[in-house]
């Protein structure tokens, strides 16, 4: 590669990162957080919690206990939908709850055609909630591996009520202990924030909508206006799809949390790979052209800077541009997310490696889709329906 071409290649990601830092909603600051609920609030509404669970026996008990045992001044009902588990999930659900009277466990019906498994379970939970807790203004949709701190509902409800929000969602703190988790989990959170800048999501005048499915407090009247989960029944990226439905009619809010945590373990690369490959290609609209564009963009913006900085593309200005991007702007942008996960700034040098692996996962997701194995999760395989079928009902 001649010097001019190498310099242009090194400068392009430098310009990109300057633009990202300045123009993309300051997503990199990772500063959208819930504050503690006011102590003098008296008019707390009831909340019904719906937990879809398929083969979640190792974690479901702690999840249920963290909700039934909330320090919350109003009524709480917790509904677990056992989605045809074969590991004793239903029995494990109430084993550690101090207030089992707040818990209902229902057996899910066989998966109905046209639905994703999770949304079919959520739909059944919401239907049960109409009988169990018909007057609760809010429903908390949460996953079976999420542990809520004792004041979680207070903070979520206080935010929704004080700001008149139809959705309050938290990107919970994912487990970050194994080597693969430290390499890939903070990067995953960073990429999610870059894709959906939280300040834009939280701006009622901006059309950007997103949510994190592990923790979503939804105003039931808004959910009904949006057509419930029936309207997005086939979607694999159901949290962001629901956020889009809700924001069309009212304001939403998305933030980060260190006190609401996921207990799902990712000890091996294959576990994270499968999690990402399940939906990555759907995020691109299952488009081959979008895949090519994404791969090129990821390689240029994340992989080229360290190659240039280490002298593989040339010396002098090429190396300077690469180092300024890799160790300067990229590291600056990544540092708040690293700090969120208790990792030192030095881990930022590995962001290009994480980006490269996520690029391979996205390619893998496309290959699985084209082979008819798209959306595989917990023994089920989904493939996005055609536009004609997805518009029915």
C-alpha positions as CSV (number, residue, x, y, z in Angstrom):
1,X,0.0,0.0,0.0
2,X,1.4,3.4,-1.0
3,X,1.8,6.1,1.7
4,X,-1.1,8.3,0.5
5,X,-3.6,5.4,0.6
6,X,-2.3,4.3,4.0
7,X,-2.6,7.8,5.4
8,X,-6.2,8.2,4.1
9,X,-7.1,4.8,5.5
10,X,-5.7,5.8,8.9
11,X,-7.3,9.2,8.9
12,X,-10.8,8.0,8.1
13,X,-11.4,6.3,11.4
14,X,-9.8,9.3,13.2
15,X,-12.5,11.5,11.6
16,X,-15.2,9.0,12.4
17,X,-14.3,8.9,16.1
18,X,-14.2,12.7,16.3
19,X,-17.7,12.7,14.8
20,X,-18.9,10.0,17.2
21,X,-17.7,11.9,20.2
22,X,-19.1,15.2,19.1
23,X,-22.3,14.4,17.3
24,X,-23.9,11.1,18.5
25,X,-25.7,12.3,21.6
26,X,-22.7,11.9,23.9
27,X,-23.6,8.3,24.2
28,X,-20.1,7.4,25.4
29,X,-20.6,9.2,28.7
30,X,-22.7,6.3,30.1
31,X,-24.4,8.7,32.4
32,X,-28.1,7.9,32.1
33,X,-28.9,6.5,35.6
34,X,-31.9,6.4,37.9
35,X,-31.7,8.4,41.1
36,X,-33.1,7.2,44.4
37,X,-36.9,7.5,44.9
38,X,-38.1,10.5,47.0
39,X,-38.7,9.4,50.6
40,X,-41.9,11.6,51.0
41,X,-43.8,10.0,48.1
42,X,-47.1,8.5,49.3
43,X,-49.2,7.6,46.2
44,X,-47.4,4.4,45.1
45,X,-49.3,2.4,42.5
46,X,-49.5,-1.4,42.4
47,X,-47.2,-3.3,40.1
48,X,-47.5,-6.7,38.5
49,X,-44.3,-8.4,37.4
50,X,-44.2,-10.9,34.5
51,X,-41.3,-13.3,34.2
52,X,-41.1,-15.6,31.2
53,X,-38.9,-18.6,32.1
54,X,-37.7,-21.5,30.0
55,X,-35.2,-23.8,31.7
56,X,-34.1,-21.2,34.3
57,X,-34.0,-23.4,37.4
58,X,-30.5,-22.2,38.5
59,X,-31.5,-18.5,38.7
60,X,-35.3,-18.2,38.8
61,X,-35.6,-18.5,42.6
62,X,-33.3,-15.5,43.3
63,X,-35.1,-13.5,40.6
64,X,-38.5,-14.2,42.2
65,X,-37.3,-13.5,45.7
66,X,-35.7,-10.2,44.7
67,X,-39.2,-9.1,43.5
68,X,-41.6,-10.6,46.0
69,X,-39.3,-9.2,48.8
70,X,-39.1,-5.7,47.4
71,X,-39.2,-2.7,49.8
72,X,-42.2,-1.3,48.0
73,X,-45.2,0.5,49.8
74,X,-47.9,-0.8,47.4
75,X,-49.1,-4.1,46.1
76,X,-46.8,-6.4,44.2
77,X,-47.8,-9.5,42.2
78,X,-45.2,-11.7,40.5
79,X,-46.3,-14.0,37.7
80,X,-43.8,-16.7,36.4
81,X,-44.7,-18.3,33.1
82,X,-43.0,-21.6,33.0
83,X,-42.4,-21.9,29.2
84,X,-42.4,-25.7,28.8
85,X,-39.3,-26.2,30.9
86,X,-37.8,-29.6,31.6
87,X,-35.4,-28.7,34.4
88,X,-37.8,-28.0,37.3
89,X,-38.1,-24.2,36.8
90,X,-41.6,-24.1,38.2
91,X,-40.6,-25.8,41.4
92,X,-37.5,-23.7,41.8
93,X,-39.4,-20.4,41.3
94,X,-40.8,-20.1,44.8
95,X,-38.2,-21.9,46.9
96,X,-36.5,-18.8,48.3
97,X,-39.3,-16.2,48.3
98,X,-40.2,-14.8,51.8
99,X,-43.6,-13.7,50.5
100,X,-45.0,-16.6,48.4
101,X,-48.5,-15.2,48.6
102,X,-47.3,-12.6,46.0
103,X,-46.3,-15.3,43.5
104,X,-48.3,-17.1,40.8
105,X,-46.7,-19.7,38.6
106,X,-48.5,-20.7,35.5
107,X,-47.7,-23.4,33.0
108,X,-47.2,-22.0,29.5
109,X,-49.1,-23.4,26.6
110,X,-47.2,-24.9,23.6
111,X,-45.7,-22.3,21.4
112,X,-48.2,-20.9,19.0
113,X,-47.2,-20.4,15.4
114,X,-46.1,-16.9,14.5
115,X,-44.8,-16.0,18.0
116,X,-41.3,-16.0,19.4
117,X,-41.1,-18.1,22.5
118,X,-40.4,-15.3,24.9
119,X,-43.2,-13.1,23.7
120,X,-45.6,-16.0,23.7
121,X,-44.8,-16.5,27.4
122,X,-45.0,-12.8,28.1
123,X,-48.4,-12.6,26.3
124,X,-49.7,-15.4,28.6
125,X,-48.4,-13.6,31.7
126,X,-50.1,-10.4,30.7
127,X,-53.4,-12.3,30.2
128,X,-53.0,-13.8,33.6
129,X,-52.3,-10.4,35.1
130,X,-55.8,-9.2,34.0
131,X,-57.2,-11.6,36.6
132,X,-54.5,-11.7,39.2
133,X,-53.8,-7.9,39.4
134,X,-56.4,-6.2,37.1
135,X,-56.0,-2.7,38.6
136,X,-52.2,-2.4,38.7
137,X,-51.2,0.6,36.5
138,X,-47.7,-0.8,35.8
139,X,-46.3,-4.1,34.6
140,X,-42.6,-5.0,35.0
141,X,-41.3,-7.2,32.3
142,X,-38.1,-8.9,33.5
143,X,-36.0,-11.9,32.7
144,X,-35.6,-15.0,34.8
145,X,-31.9,-14.4,35.5
146,X,-32.2,-10.8,36.8
147,X,-31.8,-9.9,40.4
148,X,-33.4,-6.7,41.6
149,X,-32.1,-4.8,44.6
150,X,-34.7,-4.1,47.3
151,X,-35.5,-0.6,46.1
152,X,-35.6,-1.3,42.4
153,X,-39.4,-0.9,42.0
154,X,-39.3,2.3,44.0
155,X,-36.8,3.9,41.6
156,X,-38.5,2.6,38.4
157,X,-42.0,3.7,39.4
158,X,-40.8,7.1,40.8
159,X,-39.1,7.8,37.5
160,X,-42.2,6.8,35.5
161,X,-44.6,8.8,37.6
162,X,-42.5,11.9,38.0
163,X,-41.7,12.2,34.3
164,X,-45.0,10.8,32.9
165,X,-43.2,8.0,31.1
166,X,-44.8,5.0,29.4
167,X,-41.6,2.9,29.6
168,X,-38.7,2.9,32.0
169,X,-36.0,0.4,31.0
170,X,-32.6,-0.5,32.5
171,X,-29.7,-2.1,30.8
172,X,-28.9,-4.2,33.9
173,X,-25.3,-4.9,35.0
174,X,-24.2,-8.0,33.1
175,X,-21.9,-10.5,34.8
176,X,-18.3,-9.6,34.1
177,X,-16.0,-12.0,35.9
178,X,-14.5,-14.5,33.4
179,X,-11.9,-13.5,30.8
180,X,-14.4,-13.7,28.0
181,X,-16.9,-11.6,29.9
182,X,-14.3,-8.9,30.7
183,X,-13.3,-8.8,27.0
184,X,-16.7,-8.8,25.5
185,X,-19.4,-7.7,27.9
186,X,-18.3,-4.0,28.4
187,X,-17.8,-3.8,24.6
188,X,-21.3,-5.1,24.1
189,X,-22.7,-2.4,26.4
190,X,-20.6,0.2,24.6
191,X,-21.8,-0.9,21.1
192,X,-25.4,-0.9,22.3
193,X,-25.1,2.7,23.5
194,X,-23.5,3.7,20.3
195,X,-26.2,2.1,18.2
196,X,-29.0,3.5,20.4
197,X,-27.7,6.7,22.1
198,X,-29.5,6.7,25.4
199,X,-29.9,10.6,25.5
200,X,-31.6,10.4,22.1
201,X,-33.9,7.6,23.3
202,X,-34.8,9.7,26.4
203,X,-35.5,12.8,24.3
204,X,-39.3,12.9,23.5
205,X,-38.5,15.0,20.4
206,X,-36.2,12.4,19.0
207,X,-37.6,9.3,17.2
208,X,-34.8,7.0,18.4
209,X,-36.4,4.2,20.5
210,X,-34.7,1.3,22.4
211,X,-35.1,-0.7,25.6
212,X,-33.3,-3.5,27.4
213,X,-35.5,-6.6,27.8
214,X,-34.0,-7.6,31.2
215,X,-35.9,-4.8,33.0
216,X,-38.8,-2.9,31.5
217,X,-41.4,-1.1,33.6
218,X,-44.4,-0.4,31.2
219,X,-47.5,1.6,31.8
220,X,-50.3,-0.8,31.1
221,X,-52.6,1.7,29.4
222,X,-49.8,2.6,27.0
223,X,-49.1,-1.1,26.3
224,X,-52.8,-1.6,25.5
225,X,-52.8,1.5,23.2
226,X,-49.8,0.0,21.4
227,X,-51.6,-3.3,20.7
228,X,-49.8,-5.2,23.5
229,X,-47.0,-7.7,22.6
230,X,-49.3,-9.2,20.0
231,X,-48.2,-6.4,17.6
232,X,-44.6,-7.5,17.7
233,X,-45.2,-11.2,18.3
234,X,-42.7,-12.5,15.8
235,X,-39.8,-10.1,16.6
236,X,-36.6,-11.5,18.1
237,X,-35.3,-8.2,19.2
238,X,-38.5,-7.7,21.1
239,X,-37.3,-5.1,23.6
240,X,-36.4,-2.4,21.0
241,X,-39.5,-3.3,19.0
242,X,-41.7,-2.7,22.0
243,X,-39.9,0.5,22.7
244,X,-40.6,1.7,19.2
245,X,-44.3,0.8,19.6
246,X,-44.6,2.7,22.9
247,X,-42.6,5.8,21.9
248,X,-44.9,6.4,19.0
249,X,-47.5,7.4,21.5
250,X,-45.5,8.7,24.6
251,X,-42.1,9.3,26.2
252,X,-39.8,6.5,27.2
253,X,-36.5,6.3,29.2
254,X,-33.5,4.0,29.0
255,X,-30.6,4.0,31.4
256,X,-27.8,1.9,33.0
257,X,-27.8,0.2,36.3
258,X,-25.2,-1.3,38.7
259,X,-27.8,-2.4,41.3
260,X,-30.1,-4.5,39.0
261,X,-27.9,-7.4,37.8
262,X,-27.9,-10.4,35.5
263,X,-26.7,-13.7,36.9
264,X,-26.3,-15.3,33.5
265,X,-22.8,-16.7,33.2
266,X,-20.7,-16.5,30.1
267,X,-17.7,-18.6,30.9
268,X,-16.9,-19.5,27.3
269,X,-16.7,-17.6,24.0
270,X,-19.3,-19.9,22.5
271,X,-21.9,-18.8,25.0
272,X,-21.5,-15.1,24.1
273,X,-21.2,-16.1,20.4
274,X,-24.6,-17.9,20.4
275,X,-26.3,-15.0,22.3
276,X,-25.1,-12.4,19.7
277,X,-25.5,-14.6,16.6
278,X,-29.2,-15.3,17.6
279,X,-30.3,-11.8,16.6
280,X,-27.4,-9.8,15.0
281,X,-28.5,-10.4,11.5
282,X,-32.1,-9.4,12.3
283,X,-30.7,-6.1,13.6
284,X,-29.5,-5.6,10.1
285,X,-32.9,-6.4,8.6
286,X,-31.5,-9.7,7.3
287,X,-30.0,-7.7,4.5
288,X,-26.8,-8.9,2.7
289,X,-25.9,-5.4,1.7
290,X,-26.3,-4.1,5.3
291,X,-24.0,-7.0,6.4
292,X,-21.3,-6.0,3.9
293,X,-21.6,-2.4,5.0
294,X,-21.4,-3.3,8.6
295,X,-18.4,-5.6,8.2
296,X,-16.5,-2.9,6.3
297,X,-17.4,-0.2,8.7
298,X,-16.4,-2.3,11.8
299,X,-13.0,-3.2,10.2
300,X,-12.2,0.3,9.2
301,X,-13.2,2.0,12.4
302,X,-12.0,-0.5,14.9
303,X,-9.3,-2.8,13.3
304,X,-7.5,-0.3,11.1
305,X,-6.4,2.1,13.9
306,X,-4.3,-0.5,15.9
307,X,-2.8,-1.9,12.6
308,X,-1.8,1.7,11.7
309,X,-0.7,2.5,15.2
310,X,1.6,-0.5,15.3
311,X,3.2,0.4,12.0
312,X,1.7,-2.3,9.8
313,X,0.4,0.2,7.3
314,X,3.3,2.7,7.3
315,X,5.3,5.0,9.6
316,X,5.2,8.6,10.6
317,X,1.9,10.3,10.2
318,X,0.1,6.9,9.5
319,X,1.3,5.6,12.9
320,X,0.4,8.9,14.6
321,X,-3.1,8.9,13.2
322,X,-3.6,5.2,14.2
323,X,-2.4,5.8,17.8
324,X,-4.4,8.9,18.2
325,X,-7.5,7.0,17.2
326,X,-6.8,3.7,19.0
327,X,-5.3,4.9,22.3
328,X,-6.8,8.4,22.3
329,X,-10.3,8.9,21.0
330,X,-11.4,5.2,21.1
331,X,-10.0,4.8,24.6
332,X,-11.6,8.1,25.7
333,X,-15.0,6.9,24.4
334,X,-14.8,3.5,26.0
335,X,-13.5,4.5,29.4
336,X,-16.8,5.4,31.1
337,X,-18.2,2.0,30.2
338,X,-15.1,0.3,31.5
339,X,-15.4,2.2,34.7
340,X,-19.0,1.1,35.0
341,X,-17.7,-2.5,35.1
342,X,-14.8,-1.8,37.4
343,X,-12.1,-2.3,34.7
344,X,-9.0,-0.2,34.3
345,X,-8.4,2.1,31.3
346,X,-5.8,-0.4,30.0
347,X,-8.6,-2.7,29.0
348,X,-9.5,-0.2,26.3
349,X,-6.7,-1.3,24.1
350,X,-8.6,-4.6,23.6
351,X,-11.7,-2.9,22.1
352,X,-10.6,-3.5,18.5
353,X,-10.2,-7.3,19.3
354,X,-13.7,-7.3,20.8
355,X,-15.1,-5.5,17.8
356,X,-13.4,-8.0,15.4
357,X,-15.0,-10.9,17.3
358,X,-18.4,-9.2,17.3
359,X,-18.0,-8.8,13.5
360,X,-17.4,-12.5,13.1
361,X,-20.5,-13.2,15.3
362,X,-22.6,-11.0,13.0
363,X,-21.3,-12.9,9.9
364,X,-22.1,-16.2,11.7
365,X,-25.6,-14.9,12.4
366,X,-26.1,-14.2,8.7
367,X,-24.8,-17.7,7.8
368,X,-27.2,-19.3,10.3
369,X,-30.1,-17.3,8.9
370,X,-29.3,-18.4,5.3
371,X,-29.0,-22.0,6.4
372,X,-32.4,-21.9,8.0
373,X,-31.1,-21.9,11.6
374,X,-31.7,-18.2,12.4
375,X,-32.7,-17.2,15.9
376,X,-31.8,-20.5,17.5
377,X,-32.3,-20.3,21.3
378,X,-33.0,-22.9,24.0
379,X,-34.0,-25.6,21.5
380,X,-36.1,-23.4,19.3
381,X,-35.3,-22.1,15.8
382,X,-36.9,-19.0,14.4
383,X,-36.7,-17.4,11.0
384,X,-38.1,-13.9,10.4
385,X,-41.3,-14.2,8.5
386,X,-41.9,-12.5,5.2
387,X,-43.3,-9.0,5.2
388,X,-46.7,-10.3,4.1
389,X,-47.0,-12.7,7.0
390,X,-45.6,-10.3,9.6
391,X,-48.2,-7.7,8.8
392,X,-51.1,-10.1,9.5
393,X,-53.0,-9.5,12.7
